[in-house]
Amino acid sequence: MESILIVDDDVNLCKVLKEELIEVGYEADYVNNGLAAFGYLRQNRTDLILLDLKMPGMDGFDVLKELKAKKIELKVIVLTAYADVKSAIDSAKLGASDFISKPYDFDELLITIRKVLQRDT
Protein backbone atom coordinates (compact mmCIF):
# COMPACT_ATOMS: atom_id res chain seq x y z
CA MET A 1 0.00 0.00 0.00
CA GLU A 2 1.38 3.38 -0.97
CA SER A 3 1.92 5.94 1.75
CA ILE A 4 1.23 9.68 1.49
CA LEU A 5 2.38 12.39 3.89
CA ILE A 6 0.39 15.63 3.96
CA VAL A 7 2.44 18.65 5.05
CA ASP A 8 0.13 21.60 5.67
CA ASP A 9 -0.52 24.03 8.53
CA ASP A 10 -4.29 23.79 8.02
CA VAL A 11 -5.21 21.02 10.48
CA ASN A 12 -8.79 20.69 9.26
CA LEU A 13 -7.66 20.24 5.65
CA CYS A 14 -5.14 17.64 6.79
CA LYS A 15 -7.76 15.63 8.67
CA VAL A 16 -10.23 15.67 5.78
CA LEU A 17 -7.61 14.87 3.14
CA LYS A 18 -6.16 12.05 5.26
CA GLU A 19 -9.59 10.43 5.58
CA GLU A 20 -10.30 10.86 1.85
CA LEU A 21 -7.00 9.20 0.97
CA ILE A 22 -7.53 6.32 3.40
CA GLU A 23 -11.01 5.73 1.97
CA VAL A 24 -9.54 5.16 -1.51
CA GLY A 25 -6.85 2.78 -0.26
CA TYR A 26 -3.76 4.82 0.60
CA GLU A 27 -1.92 4.96 3.88
CA ALA A 28 -1.96 8.61 4.88
CA ASP A 29 -0.71 10.79 7.69
CA TYR A 30 -0.01 14.46 8.22
CA VAL A 31 2.26 16.94 9.93
CA ASN A 32 1.61 20.65 10.27
CA ASN A 33 4.96 22.18 9.32
CA GLY A 34 8.09 21.60 7.29
CA LEU A 35 10.35 20.80 10.22
CA ALA A 36 7.96 18.13 11.48
CA ALA A 37 8.00 16.58 8.00
CA PHE A 38 11.69 15.73 8.34
CA GLY A 39 11.12 14.23 11.78
CA TYR A 40 8.35 12.11 10.29
CA LEU A 41 10.50 11.05 7.33
CA ARG A 42 13.29 9.86 9.66
CA GLN A 43 10.81 7.48 11.32
CA ASN A 44 8.44 6.46 8.52
CA ARG A 45 8.38 5.30 4.91
CA THR A 46 6.59 7.65 2.55
CA ASP A 47 6.00 7.36 -1.20
CA LEU A 48 4.60 10.83 -1.81
CA ILE A 49 4.33 14.19 -0.08
CA LEU A 50 1.43 16.59 -0.56
CA LEU A 51 3.11 19.87 0.33
CA ASP A 52 1.70 23.29 1.10
CA LEU A 53 3.94 26.22 0.15
CA LYS A 54 2.84 28.82 2.72
CA MET A 55 3.50 27.63 6.27
CA PRO A 56 5.04 29.37 9.25
CA GLY A 57 8.69 28.62 9.93
CA MET A 58 9.93 26.17 7.30
CA ASP A 59 7.71 26.74 4.27
CA GLY A 60 7.19 24.43 1.31
CA PHE A 61 10.03 25.95 -0.72
CA ASP A 62 12.38 25.34 2.24
CA VAL A 63 11.19 21.73 2.42
CA LEU A 64 11.87 21.23 -1.30
CA LYS A 65 15.34 22.81 -0.96
CA GLU A 66 16.16 20.61 2.03
CA LEU A 67 14.98 17.43 0.28
CA LYS A 68 17.20 18.33 -2.67
CA ALA A 69 20.20 19.22 -0.46
CA LYS A 70 19.90 15.94 1.46
CA LYS A 71 19.39 14.01 -1.78
CA ILE A 72 16.10 12.59 -0.48
CA GLU A 73 14.31 11.41 -3.59
CA LEU A 74 10.61 11.62 -2.90
CA LYS A 75 7.72 12.45 -5.14
CA VAL A 76 6.14 15.75 -4.13
CA ILE A 77 2.91 17.37 -5.23
CA VAL A 78 2.60 20.99 -4.21
CA LEU A 79 -0.92 21.72 -2.99
CA THR A 80 -1.34 25.44 -2.39
CA ALA A 81 -3.85 28.27 -2.25
CA TYR A 82 -1.15 30.58 -3.60
CA ALA A 83 -0.98 29.14 -7.09
CA ASP A 84 0.76 31.20 -9.71
CA VAL A 85 3.05 30.43 -12.63
CA LYS A 86 6.22 31.54 -10.81
CA SER A 87 5.47 29.32 -7.81
CA ALA A 88 4.77 26.36 -10.09
CA ILE A 89 8.02 26.89 -12.00
CA ASP A 90 10.06 27.43 -8.82
CA SER A 91 8.55 24.28 -7.28
CA ALA A 92 9.37 22.22 -10.37
CA LYS A 93 12.95 23.51 -10.38
CA LEU A 94 13.27 22.34 -6.78
CA GLY A 95 11.98 18.87 -7.64
CA ALA A 96 8.21 18.97 -7.23
CA SER A 97 6.45 16.45 -9.47
CA ASP A 98 3.24 18.44 -9.90
CA PHE A 99 1.35 21.48 -8.66
CA ILE A 100 -2.33 21.73 -7.66
CA SER A 101 -4.36 24.75 -6.52
CA LYS A 102 -6.54 24.86 -3.43
CA PRO A 103 -9.36 24.48 -3.05
CA TYR A 104 -8.72 21.15 -4.72
CA ASP A 105 -11.14 18.83 -6.45
CA PHE A 106 -10.50 15.43 -4.84
CA ASP A 107 -11.07 13.46 -8.07
CA GLU A 108 -8.54 15.63 -9.92
CA LEU A 109 -6.10 15.37 -7.02
CA LEU A 110 -6.50 11.58 -7.04
CA ILE A 111 -5.74 11.41 -10.77
CA THR A 112 -2.61 13.50 -10.22
CA ILE A 113 -1.50 11.36 -7.26
CA ARG A 114 -1.89 8.16 -9.31
CA LYS A 115 -0.06 9.69 -12.26
CA VAL A 116 2.85 10.90 -10.10
CA LEU A 117 3.14 7.61 -8.20
CA GLN A 118 3.33 5.66 -11.50
CA ARG A 119 6.22 7.76 -12.84
CA ASP A 120 9.73 6.44 -12.54
CA THR A 121 11.72 8.36 -9.96
Secondary structure, DSSP 8 states (H G I E B T S, - for coil): --EEEEE-S-HHHHHHHHHHHHHTT-EEEEESSHHHHHHHHHHS--SEEEE-S--SSS-HHHHHHHHHHTT---EEEEEESS--HHHHHHHHHTT-SEEEESS--HHHHHHHHHHHHHS--
